[in-house]
Amino acid sequence: MVLQLFKPLYPNGPLVSPIGIGTYRMGSDHKDIIKYALHKNMNLVDTSHHSLGGESEAILGEISQYIKSPMVIMTKLGLLTPEEVSIFQNTDSFTKVWEHPYLQGRNFGYTLSPERIKDQVVRSLGRLRRDYIDVCLLQNPEYYFQGLKWDRDLLIQVFEVLEELIKLKIIGAYGISSTDYINLKNCFSDIKPGFKMIQVPLNWLETDSLELIAEAHAKNLGVVTYRPLDAFAGENLCRLVDPSIPLDTKNQQTYNQWYQLSVNLKEHAKETIPFPGYAEAPLSQIVLASLMKTKGVSSVLCGLRKISYVDDAILACQLPQFPGFMKWINDLQSSIEVS
């Protein structure tokens, strides 16, 4: 079974699979899984300039040399690799070489220098072994602006550099990946022709981005969501999947809460979704299916680190759509007790 239904990544953009491959923690050990997903027609691949020090991009570049399945590549910019952080820390005149640096601790750094963003695109192209990247996203610019007012003038300068790269046919489009919904929404008034995309988290327990997704859709922007199955329930992070037996009992209380929450969510879905297939499906498939069918969402990114995760996502794509999914998701939190 392979995916056959595709959506435009953004209006008039490339067609992409409803489930995308998130490579945030995928390195050399996951090459076969990425190839398997590509063979199943999961063609949207999300990566980042800094993920695993650039290894995630390099793996995709290696795979592209011997696999025929086309990839729509979306990479993220702004966060620094350990190598770049080292340059900051060991260069006395780094402010002349790297404008607008931001460092926090020994291993975390961020830049919004227009020239450094352009440099990161060049580095990404080299690792990906491509002369063209479909989409580049500024990754969590709120990290850079911590405690500061968002510098929209600086962002506009970065947008102008990315517009130049579009004219040179080095990138196809750009946008922002962020959890700062208020400031991301404010950026909509500054968007230029090449600004086509936003990326935000969305899952059953964290729905604050739904309003922003609706507004982005009204602005003809593409939306890709992530963290569909990793959700914060109160102060705890839980997986929206059918729970398995825990390997240890150190956090038995937390596990029991997660287990009960998962049971409640699945029962709620069985009782309120009127179409066949949902009652028999595992929680993970129900969650993925609902998010894929949310109005305005082009694709849902998953960390597909096992073959079974890929198969599970493909089965989720086969579940039927029904009217009113957006309202169903909005009503969900008031129907489920989260402790």
C-alpha angles and dihedrals in degrees: 000000000000133000115266105168117083137176132203109265085223131346107307089358130126118298112252138186117262088240118051130199111248109202098184092126100018119115139149093318090062102052094108091050092051090049090049092052091048091051087054088058097256092146103165110091120185119200140148140229090239104035109127088348091300095312093119091059092044092054091053090050090053093048092049090062095067108021123081097203107110118237128209101210123208115180132177131228138198105056113096129236117234087257091057092046088054090054090053093049098045102040116086092199096041092134088067094047099036113032121207097013123183122189130181116180126329100303107031127080140150137194135192096178106137090222093049091049088054089048091052090053089054091049091048091051090054094051093044091048090227137121092210135045118199097214135004119195129193101236116227100324086185086080089064094045097048108152090359135096111259107264100224091178090060092048090051089053089053090047089053091054090050090048088056090052090053090053089051088051091238094122130020101212143336142209144147134286109204148144092206095095097176096055092038089055090049089057090065089080090058100046119131127205094276095051099102108144148053128186122203138160118258132173138141095274098040110051101149090113094061094089091049091048090054092050092046089052090051088052090053092248123145118239128207118184131202141189093048095159102027106079137166112235104189103311095336128091111222138175116242093222136101102284120244127207108285118246091224137016100223091111098032094142092053090046091051090052091049092047093052092046091052091049091050093049093049093047090049090053093048092051098045107033107083100196129094119256098038096083091056097040123098117251093255092059093047091051094048093046093052094049093047089054095051111120112256096019113122097184141348117228119221131186094235099189095151133048088235090058090056092050090047092053092049091053089050089058090059095060112106124252123236133188119266101035093137092055090044091056092045091052094045100084093052089053098049125062111228117192 
